[in-house]
Amino acid sequence: MKTKCILLLIAGLVIGVVTMGLIIDDEHFVSTDEMVELAMEECDALNAEGLAELMMGEEIYTLIDVRQKVEHYYGYIPGSVILPRGSMEFNIGSEKFWESEGIYKPMKDEVIVVYCKKGSRGALAAHSLKHMGYSKVYYLEGGFKKWELAYPDYVEKNLNALGGCHEEEDTGGC
């Protein structure tokens, strides 16, 4: 009887260890490029034309610029909210943050489009939001630069917010 109990205990431990090994995500990346590549594989992209269609349609969406504030001021897509990548996970669910922006907090099942300068930070941001339970998250393929080339008439700037400094910094050019 003791032998059976010990064998069952050992079998249970082995099964538990194997199961935990499957659950624990032991993924390591050699470079940020690999992280971005995975994010792009696991998330849906929206090209500039797709975003324009979304903006002209009637579906509710939230457009988030994940660049730093200073980058946003040099040019941004009208209607976007500045929510830098470094604080996005902390503020996306904060009622206080969204109230300060003058809009409601996006629901987990509403369309969210994130963008950055060229697309990499946007893909990483979309990946994070997806893992936080947001189900309709897209990153803008090619980022703001592609949007600016495709729709130059739908770009706004706020250079006054820079306090007289109008030379664009090369900050986080991803």
Z-matrix of the N, CA and C atoms (Angstrom, degrees):
N
C 1 1.450
C 2 1.525 1 110.72
N 3 1.348 2 116.09 1 -44.08
C 4 1.455 3 120.13 2 178.81
C 5 1.524 4 110.49 3 -62.39
N 6 1.309 5 116.93 4 -37.70
C 7 1.464 6 121.53 5 -179.57
C 8 1.527 7 110.55 6 -63.84
N 9 1.339 8 116.85 7 -42.22
C 10 1.460 9 120.81 8 178.52
C 11 1.528 10 110.53 9 -63.14
N 12 1.312 11 116.92 10 -43.00
C 13 1.471 12 121.23 11 179.93
C 14 1.520 13 110.56 12 -63.37
N 15 1.324 14 115.90 13 -42.57
C 16 1.468 15 119.61 14 179.59
C 17 1.518 16 110.32 15 -65.64
N 18 1.342 17 117.29 16 -41.85
C 19 1.464 18 120.78 17 178.68
C 20 1.537 19 111.06 18 -64.33
N 21 1.310 20 116.74 19 -41.02
C 22 1.463 21 120.17 20 177.65
C 23 1.525 22 110.88 21 -65.01
N 24 1.323 23 116.94 22 -40.12
C 25 1.462 24 121.53 23 178.30
C 26 1.523 25 110.57 24 -63.49
N 27 1.324 26 116.81 25 -45.43
C 28 1.462 27 121.17 26 178.99
C 29 1.525 28 110.05 27 -63.99
N 30 1.322 29 117.80 28 -44.13
C 31 1.468 30 121.70 29 178.69
C 32 1.532 31 110.04 30 -60.43
N 33 1.319 32 116.66 31 -42.40
C 34 1.460 33 121.04 32 178.13
C 35 1.513 34 111.91 33 -62.62
N 36 1.314 35 117.21 34 -42.43
C 37 1.461 36 121.53 35 178.14
C 38 1.534 37 110.91 36 -63.54
N 39 1.321 38 116.48 37 -44.04
C 40 1.464 39 120.55 38 179.73
C 41 1.528 40 109.89 39 -62.02
N 42 1.307 41 117.02 40 -46.73
C 43 1.468 42 120.90 41 178.99
C 44 1.530 43 109.93 42 -62.00
N 45 1.321 44 117.73 43 -41.74
C 46 1.461 45 121.61 44 178.62
C 47 1.508 46 111.96 45 -62.22
N 48 1.321 47 117.66 46 -44.05
C 49 1.462 48 121.60 47 -179.95
C 50 1.523 49 110.71 48 -64.61
N 51 1.330 50 116.98 49 -43.60
C 52 1.464 51 120.75 50 178.61
C 53 1.519 52 110.11 51 -63.29
N 54 1.309 53 117.29 52 -45.49
C 55 1.463 54 121.71 53 179.13
C 56 1.520 55 110.97 54 -61.11
N 57 1.317 56 117.99 55 -44.97
C 58 1.464 57 121.27 56 179.09
C 59 1.519 58 110.55 57 -62.39
N 60 1.317 59 116.29 58 -36.94
C 61 1.460 60 120.02 59 177.58
C 62 1.517 61 111.77 60 -62.27
N 63 1.320 62 116.71 61 -33.54
C 64 1.458 63 120.89 62 178.30
C 65 1.520 64 111.31 63 -76.04
N 66 1.325 65 116.94 64 -32.84
C 67 1.459 66 121.47 65 -177.33
C 68 1.525 67 111.44 66 -77.58
N 69 1.312 68 117.17 67 -42.69
C 70 1.458 69 120.71 68 -177.21
C 71 1.522 70 109.10 69 -70.40
N 72 1.305 71 115.82 70 125.36
C 73 1.450 72 121.50 71 -179.80
C 74 1.522 73 108.05 72 -87.68
N 75 1.309 74 116.24 73 101.38
C 76 1.458 75 121.47 74 -175.93
C 77 1.523 76 109.40 75 -101.44
N 78 1.335 77 116.06 76 49.47
C 79 1.444 78 121.28 77 -176.04
C 80 1.526 79 109.78 78 -89.43
N 81 1.302 80 115.45 79 129.34
C 82 1.455 81 121.10 80 177.62
C 83 1.520 82 108.05 81 -123.16
N 84 1.319 83 115.53 82 143.99
C 85 1.452 84 120.50 83 -178.88
C 86 1.519 85 109.67 84 -114.60
N 87 1.306 86 115.50 85 144.77
C 88 1.451 87 121.02 86 177.15
C 89 1.524 88 109.49 87 -81.08
N 90 1.324 89 116.85 88 -33.04
C 91 1.465 90 120.68 89 -176.63
C 92 1.524 91 110.59 90 -146.87
N 93 1.331 92 114.03 91 166.28
C 94 1.469 93 118.78 92 175.52
C 95 1.525 94 110.47 93 -66.91
N 96 1.333 95 116.21 94 -28.86
C 97 1.465 96 119.10 95 177.41
C 98 1.525 97 111.06 96 -59.03
N 99 1.341 98 116.53 97 -38.60
C 100 1.465 99 120.12 98 177.56
C 101 1.528 100 110.78 99 -66.05
N 102 1.328 101 116.89 100 -39.29
C 103 1.474 102 120.34 101 178.03
C 104 1.520 103 110.27 102 -62.65
N 105 1.331 104 115.79 103 -45.03
C 106 1.464 105 120.66 104 -179.61
C 107 1.522 106 110.17 105 -64.55
N 108 1.320 107 116.63 106 -42.08
C 109 1.464 108 120.78 107 179.17
C 110 1.528 109 111.40 108 -59.28
N 111 1.331 110 116.71 109 -44.76
C 112 1.461 111 120.63 110 177.76
C 113 1.527 112 110.75 111 -62.52
N 114 1.330 113 116.72 112 -44.33
C 115 1.462 114 120.63 113 179.52
C 116 1.528 115 110.50 114 -60.09
N 117 1.321 116 116.32 115 -41.97
C 118 1.465 117 119.99 116 -179.88
C 119 1.529 118 111.84 117 -67.86
N 120 1.325 119 116.49 118 -32.17
C 121 1.462 120 120.05 119 177.19
C 122 1.523 121 111.54 120 -70.79
N 123 1.330 122 116.33 121 -36.69
C 124 1.465 123 120.68 122 -174.14
C 125 1.527 124 114.24 123 -90.82
N 126 1.328 125 117.00 124 -9.77
C 127 1.463 126 120.25 125 -177.69
C 128 1.523 127 110.45 126 -120.16
N 129 1.312 128 115.01 127 160.39
C 130 1.462 129 120.78 128 -179.44
C 131 1.521 130 110.67 129 -92.23
N 132 1.325 131 114.73 130 134.69
C 133 1.461 132 121.29 131 176.71
C 134 1.525 133 109.29 132 -94.55
N 135 1.311 134 115.14 133 153.59
C 136 1.456 135 122.29 134 174.34
C 137 1.518 136 105.41 135 -129.78
N 138 1.321 137 118.05 136 124.22
C 139 1.461 138 119.07 137 179.25
C 140 1.524 139 109.85 138 -81.87
N 141 1.321 140 116.18 139 173.78
C 142 1.465 141 120.91 140 -176.57
C 143 1.532 142 111.59 141 -58.40
N 144 1.314 143 116.57 142 -40.53
C 145 1.468 144 120.22 143 179.91
C 146 1.529 145 110.75 144 -64.66
N 147 1.325 146 116.40 145 -40.58
C 148 1.463 147 120.46 146 178.05
C 149 1.516 148 112.11 147 -63.81
N 150 1.333 149 116.29 148 -39.65
C 151 1.466 150 119.55 149 177.48
C 152 1.528 151 110.57 150 -66.42
N 153 1.320 152 116.79 151 -41.48
C 154 1.470 153 119.84 152 178.36
C 155 1.519 154 110.67 153 -59.79
N 156 1.331 155 116.89 154 -42.00
C 157 1.469 156 120.66 155 177.74
C 158 1.525 157 110.88 156 -63.05
N 159 1.328 158 116.26 157 -42.73
C 160 1.460 159 120.71 158 178.58
C 161 1.528 160 110.26 159 -61.17
N 162 1.325 161 116.55 160 -43.84
C 163 1.461 162 121.34 161 -178.97
C 164 1.524 163 112.46 162 -65.30
N 165 1.326 164 117.08 163 -31.35
C 166 1.466 165 121.06 164 -179.35
C 167 1.532 166 111.90 165 -86.32
N 168 1.315 167 116.66 166 -14.02
C 169 1.463 168 121.01 167 -177.99
C 170 1.514 169 112.13 168 -84.22
N 171 1.314 170 114.88 169 -166.69
C 172 1.459 171 120.60 170 -176.24
C 173 1.523 172 113.51 171 -111.17
N 174 1.323 173 117.31 172 0.33
C 175 1.459 174 120.32 173 -179.97
C 176 1.533 175 110.28 174 -72.15
N 177 1.317 176 115.14 175 141.00
C 178 1.461 177 120.62 176 177.64
C 179 1.520 178 108.25 177 -74.96
N 180 1.324 179 116.20 178 133.26
C 181 1.461 180 121.08 179 179.14
C 182 1.530 181 109.02 180 -149.19
N 183 1.316 182 115.21 181 161.84
C 184 1.456 183 122.01 182 173.80
C 185 1.521 184 106.94 183 -123.79
N 186 1.321 185 116.62 184 129.46
C 187 1.454 186 123.21 185 -179.71
C 188 1.523 187 108.25 186 -108.28
N 189 1.331 188 116.72 187 118.94
C 190 1.458 189 121.94 188 -174.64
C 191 1.521 190 110.66 189 -118.07
N 192 1.325 191 115.39 190 126.35
C 193 1.463 192 122.85 191 174.22
C 194 1.524 193 106.71 192 -93.69
N 195 1.340 194 117.25 193 112.81
C 196 1.462 195 120.94 194 -175.62
C 197 1.531 196 112.54 195 -92.46
N 198 1.336 197 116.94 196 9.10
C 199 1.463 198 119.97 197 176.39
C 200 1.526 199 109.48 198 -77.13
N 201 1.320 200 115.65 199 170.68
C 202 1.456 201 120.83 200 174.96
C 203 1.525 202 108.91 201 -69.89
N 204 1.335 203 117.02 202 155.32
C 205 1.469 204 120.58 203 -177.61
C 206 1.515 205 112.45 204 -53.94
N 207 1.317 206 117.17 205 -42.71
C 208 1.463 207 120.19 206 -177.71
C 209 1.530 208 111.21 207 -62.22
N 210 1.311 209 118.45 208 -34.21
C 211 1.465 210 121.39 209 177.67
C 212 1.533 211 110.63 210 -69.22
N 213 1.298 212 115.80 211 -38.81
C 214 1.468 213 122.61 212 -179.08
C 215 1.530 214 110.73 213 -60.10
N 216 1.321 215 116.78 214 -40.41
C 217 1.462 216 120.66 215 -175.54
C 218 1.528 217 112.89 216 -64.32
N 219 1.329 218 118.87 217 -26.95
C 220 1.460 219 121.68 218 179.54
C 221 1.521 220 112.29 219 -73.68
N 222 1.303 221 116.75 220 -17.17
C 223 1.456 222 121.14 221 177.12
C 224 1.510 223 109.79 222 165.55
N 225 1.336 224 115.75 223 136.22
C 226 1.460 225 120.72 224 -178.95
C 227 1.518 226 110.20 225 -152.46
N 228 1.312 227 114.59 226 165.23
C 229 1.456 228 121.38 227 178.45
C 230 1.528 229 107.38 228 -85.42
N 231 1.331 230 117.58 229 126.30
C 232 1.464 231 120.48 230 -179.01
C 233 1.529 232 112.12 231 -53.90
N 234 1.320 233 115.31 232 137.45
C 235 1.461 234 121.14 233 178.99
C 236 1.515 235 113.99 234 90.21
N 237 1.326 236 116.67 235 -2.77
C 238 1.468 237 118.72 236 -179.23
C 239 1.520 238 111.11 237 -83.16
N 240 1.315 239 114.75 238 153.63
C 241 1.463 240 123.32 239 178.80
C 242 1.525 241 107.26 240 -107.71
N 243 1.320 242 116.76 241 134.48
C 244 1.464 243 120.23 242 176.42
C 245 1.530 244 108.04 243 -80.37
N 246 1.314 245 115.59 244 116.93
C 247 1.464 246 122.05 245 175.65
C 248 1.528 247 106.31 246 -141.90
N 249 1.349 248 116.02 247 84.48
C 250 1.462 249 119.90 248 -174.10
C 251 1.522 250 113.65 249 -53.86
N 252 1.307 251 114.91 250 144.70
C 253 1.468 252 123.40 251 -178.75
C 254 1.521 253 112.18 252 -50.55
N 255 1.316 254 117.89 253 -37.95
C 256 1.462 255 121.36 254 -177.08
C 257 1.514 256 114.47 255 -66.84
N 258 1.319 257 118.17 256 -20.56
C 259 1.464 258 120.42 257 -179.67
C 260 1.523 259 113.03 258 -123.55
N 261 1.313 260 116.40 259 4.31
C 262 1.464 261 120.89 260 -174.72
C 263 1.523 262 112.99 261 -57.48
N 264 1.323 263 116.94 262 -49.90
C 265 1.461 264 120.01 263 -177.14
C 266 1.527 265 111.77 264 -61.06
N 267 1.323 266 116.69 265 -30.53
C 268 1.461 267 120.72 266 -179.03
C 269 1.527 268 112.38 267 -79.95
N 270 1.327 269 117.75 268 -29.76
C 271 1.464 270 120.75 269 -173.67
C 272 1.528 271 115.25 270 -104.50
N 273 1.312 272 118.88 271 -15.83
C 274 1.467 273 120.70 272 -175.70
C 275 1.533 274 111.90 273 -58.41
N 276 1.313 275 117.80 274 -34.04
C 277 1.462 276 120.70 275 -179.20
C 278 1.514 277 114.41 276 -101.22
N 279 1.325 278 117.18 277 9.18
C 280 1.465 279 121.58 278 -176.48
C 281 1.527 280 112.09 279 -88.57
N 282 1.317 281 115.83 280 115.02
C 283 1.473 282 120.46 281 176.36
C 284 1.528 283 110.40 282 -57.59
N 285 1.315 284 116.07 283 -40.02
C 286 1.470 285 121.47 284 -178.41
C 287 1.530 286 110.58 285 -60.18
N 288 1.341 287 117.16 286 -44.39
C 289 1.462 288 120.37 287 178.84
C 290 1.525 289 110.50 288 -59.68
N 291 1.331 290 117.30 289 -50.33
C 292 1.464 291 120.79 290 -175.46
C 293 1.522 292 111.37 291 -67.51
N 294 1.326 293 117.36 292 -34.50
C 295 1.468 294 119.77 293 175.38
C 296 1.519 295 110.24 294 -62.76
N 297 1.344 296 116.79 295 -39.68
C 298 1.471 297 120.04 296 179.17
C 299 1.528 298 111.32 297 -66.20
N 300 1.317 299 117.47 298 -24.24
C 301 1.473 300 121.99 299 177.19
C 302 1.530 301 111.34 300 -86.48
N 303 1.319 302 116.74 301 -11.44
C 304 1.457 303 120.91 302 178.39
C 305 1.521 304 114.40 303 80.83
N 306 1.323 305 116.77 304 18.21
C 307 1.464 306 120.32 305 177.66
C 308 1.525 307 109.12 306 -135.95
N 309 1.315 308 115.24 307 167.88
C 310 1.457 309 119.03 308 -178.15
C 311 1.525 310 110.72 309 -81.73
N 312 1.307 311 115.68 310 156.44
C 313 1.457 312 122.74 311 177.79
C 314 1.529 313 108.58 312 -69.43
N 315 1.343 314 117.76 313 131.42
C 316 1.469 315 118.84 314 179.77
C 317 1.527 316 111.68 315 -66.17
N 318 1.317 317 114.56 316 141.79
C 319 1.454 318 120.91 317 176.98
C 320 1.524 319 108.51 318 -79.60
N 321 1.325 320 116.41 319 159.30
C 322 1.469 321 121.23 320 -176.81
C 323 1.528 322 113.12 321 -65.46
N 324 1.343 323 117.58 322 -20.26
C 325 1.463 324 119.88 323 -178.53
C 326 1.529 325 113.16 324 -106.75
N 327 1.330 326 117.57 325 11.47
C 328 1.462 327 121.40 326 177.56
C 329 1.524 328 110.41 327 -94.11
N 330 1.314 329 115.72 328 158.04
C 331 1.463 330 121.32 329 -179.68
C 332 1.537 331 109.65 330 -71.37
N 333 1.323 332 114.77 331 128.96
C 334 1.462 333 122.32 332 174.27
C 335 1.523 334 106.93 333 -126.40
N 336 1.327 335 116.04 334 129.27
C 337 1.456 336 121.40 335 175.47
C 338 1.524 337 106.84 336 -117.26
N 339 1.324 338 116.07 337 126.47
C 340 1.464 339 121.00 338 178.21
C 341 1.524 340 108.98 339 -112.63
N 342 1.328 341 115.26 340 145.13
C 343 1.459 342 118.32 341 177.26
C 344 1.518 343 110.78 342 -144.29
N 345 1.324 344 113.86 343 157.90
C 346 1.461 345 122.11 344 176.81
C 347 1.530 346 106.83 345 -134.72
N 348 1.301 347 117.32 346 -154.39
C 349 1.461 348 120.25 347 -178.27
C 350 1.526 349 112.28 348 -72.82
N 351 1.357 350 116.75 349 -50.55
C 352 1.460 351 120.27 350 -174.91
C 353 1.530 352 114.36 351 -123.51
N 354 1.326 353 118.56 352 -12.22
C 355 1.453 354 120.80 353 175.56
C 356 1.517 355 116.50 354 126.52
N 357 1.321 356 118.88 355 -24.13
C 358 1.465 357 120.63 356 -175.31
C 359 1.526 358 113.22 357 -68.79
N 360 1.326 359 116.80 358 -50.14
C 361 1.471 360 118.74 359 178.11
C 362 1.517 361 110.91 360 -63.89
N 363 1.329 362 116.76 361 -34.60
C 364 1.456 363 120.50 362 177.16
C 365 1.520 364 111.39 363 -61.81
N 366 1.323 365 116.49 364 -42.36
C 367 1.470 366 120.38 365 178.62
C 368 1.526 367 110.33 366 -64.70
N 369 1.334 368 117.43 367 -42.84
C 370 1.472 369 120.57 368 178.43
C 371 1.531 370 110.74 369 -63.97
N 372 1.325 371 116.18 370 -39.72
C 373 1.466 372 120.33 371 178.55
C 374 1.530 373 110.52 372 -64.93
N 375 1.326 374 117.19 373 -43.83
C 376 1.468 375 121.19 374 178.57
C 377 1.526 376 109.93 375 -61.24
N 378 1.310 377 116.19 376 -40.66
C 379 1.468 378 121.57 377 179.50
C 380 1.533 379 109.95 378 -61.45
N 381 1.327 380 117.21 379 -45.58
C 382 1.467 381 120.80 380 178.27
C 383 1.525 382 111.42 381 -61.55
N 384 1.332 383 116.22 382 -46.08
C 385 1.466 384 119.88 383 -179.04
C 386 1.523 385 111.18 384 -63.29
N 387 1.311 386 116.40 385 -38.92
C 388 1.466 387 120.70 386 177.48
C 389 1.530 388 109.77 387 -60.17
N 390 1.327 389 116.56 388 -43.43
C 391 1.464 390 120.44 389 179.62
C 392 1.530 391 112.00 390 -71.50
N 393 1.321 392 117.12 391 -16.69
C 394 1.467 393 121.29 392 176.40
C 395 1.530 394 111.45 393 -88.98
N 396 1.326 395 117.14 394 0.25
C 397 1.458 396 120.43 395 175.15
C 398 1.511 397 115.89 396 102.46
N 399 1.330 398 117.89 397 4.40
C 400 1.469 399 120.18 398 176.35
C 401 1.525 400 106.84 399 -80.00
N 402 1.322 401 116.86 400 124.77
C 403 1.463 402 120.33 401 -168.68
C 404 1.527 403 114.98 402 -95.07
N 405 1.321 404 118.23 403 -20.65
C 406 1.471 405 120.83 404 -177.48
C 407 1.525 406 109.96 405 -120.97
N 408 1.316 407 115.19 406 63.66
C 409 1.461 408 121.09 407 -177.24
C 410 1.522 409 109.18 408 -106.12
N 411 1.313 410 115.77 409 135.34
C 412 1.458 411 122.51 410 177.87
C 413 1.519 412 108.97 411 -130.77
N 414 1.321 413 116.27 412 150.08
C 415 1.463 414 119.66 413 170.79
C 416 1.525 415 107.15 414 -111.27
N 417 1.320 416 116.19 415 146.52
C 418 1.454 417 121.35 416 -178.60
C 419 1.526 418 108.60 417 -78.57
N 420 1.310 419 114.78 418 113.24
C 421 1.461 420 121.34 419 -178.79
C 422 1.536 421 109.69 420 -63.20
N 423 1.321 422 116.24 421 124.67
C 424 1.456 423 120.47 422 -178.89
C 425 1.514 424 113.38 423 82.78
N 426 1.326 425 116.47 424 -5.18
C 427 1.463 426 121.86 425 175.14
C 428 1.520 427 115.00 426 63.02
N 429 1.334 428 113.71 427 -160.75
C 430 1.458 429 121.30 428 -177.21
C 431 1.524 430 111.60 429 -61.31
N 432 1.320 431 117.56 430 -35.00
C 433 1.470 432 120.60 431 -178.27
C 434 1.530 433 111.24 432 -60.41
N 435 1.329 434 117.68 433 -42.42
C 436 1.476 435 120.47 434 177.66
C 437 1.524 436 110.43 435 -67.03
N 438 1.334 437 116.22 436 -40.35
C 439 1.468 438 120.53 437 178.48
C 440 1.523 439 109.76 438 -61.06
N 441 1.319 440 116.11 439 -46.69
C 442 1.465 441 121.95 440 -177.25
C 443 1.535 442 111.01 441 -60.81
N 444 1.325 443 116.94 442 -38.46
C 445 1.468 444 120.51 443 178.07
C 446 1.527 445 111.64 444 -70.63
N 447 1.330 446 116.53 445 -40.12
C 448 1.467 447 120.81 446 -177.19
C 449 1.532 448 112.79 447 -78.09
N 450 1.330 449 117.02 448 -35.08
C 451 1.470 450 121.59 449 -174.35
C 452 1.531 451 111.00 450 -134.20
N 453 1.322 452 117.91 451 64.51
C 454 1.473 453 119.79 452 -177.16
C 455 1.533 454 113.89 453 -62.18
N 456 1.326 455 117.05 454 -24.36
C 457 1.468 456 120.12 455 178.68
C 458 1.529 457 112.29 456 -78.01
N 459 1.326 458 117.02 457 -10.97
C 460 1.459 459 121.78 458 179.79
C 461 1.521 460 110.40 459 -112.93
N 462 1.318 461 114.47 460 48.71
C 463 1.460 462 122.88 461 176.79
C 464 1.521 463 107.04 462 -130.90
N 465 1.311 464 115.68 463 134.79
C 466 1.463 465 120.65 464 175.63
C 467 1.512 466 108.75 465 -118.99
N 468 1.328 467 115.31 466 157.51
C 469 1.467 468 121.82 467 177.30
C 470 1.514 469 108.24 468 -132.46
N 471 1.317 470 115.48 469 155.62
C 472 1.460 471 121.52 470 176.15
C 473 1.527 472 107.91 471 -135.88
N 474 1.328 473 115.80 472 62.98
C 475 1.457 474 121.05 473 -176.37
C 476 1.528 475 112.22 474 -65.76
N 477 1.335 476 117.84 475 -24.33
C 478 1.470 477 120.57 476 177.55
C 479 1.524 478 111.75 477 -62.03
N 480 1.314 479 116.88 478 -29.64
C 481 1.463 480 121.05 479 179.64
C 482 1.522 481 111.90 480 -67.89
N 483 1.327 482 116.68 481 -13.46
C 484 1.460 483 120.48 482 -179.06
C 485 1.527 484 112.34 483 -84.13
N 486 1.317 485 117.13 484 -4.07
C 487 1.462 486 120.86 485 176.48
C 488 1.514 487 113.46 486 66.21
N 489 1.317 488 117.77 487 38.82
C 490 1.451 489 121.37 488 176.33
C 491 1.514 490 113.89 489 94.86
N 492 1.293 491 119.11 490 -14.20
C 493 1.467 492 122.33 491 179.15
C 494 1.516 493 108.34 492 -92.18
N 495 1.318 494 116.79 493 108.56
C 496 1.457 495 120.11 494 -175.42
C 497 1.522 496 113.28 495 -113.03
N 498 1.311 497 118.10 496 12.34
C 499 1.459 498 120.73 497 177.43
C 500 1.522 499 108.33 498 -89.43
N 501 1.327 500 115.73 499 117.96
C 502 1.462 501 119.73 500 -175.69
C 503 1.517 502 111.10 501 -64.49
N 504 1.332 503 114.65 502 129.24
C 505 1.455 504 120.63 503 177.05
C 506 1.513 505 109.52 504 -82.03
N 507 1.322 506 116.21 505 152.56
C 508 1.454 507 120.90 506 177.82
C 509 1.516 508 108.49 507 -94.51
N 510 1.338 509 116.17 508 61.33
C 511 1.461 510 122.47 509 -176.91
C 512 1.513 511 110.01 510 -92.32
N 513 1.284 512 117.15 511 128.94
C 514 1.471 513 121.81 512 171.64
C 515 1.496 514 114.79 513 46.41
N 516 1.314 515 117.72 514 51.00
C 517 1.449 516 121.67 515 -172.40
C 518 1.503 517 117.15 516 -67.62
N 519 1.310 518 118.56 517 29.56
C 520 1.464 519 120.92 518 -178.74
C 521 1.511 520 110.12 519 -90.19
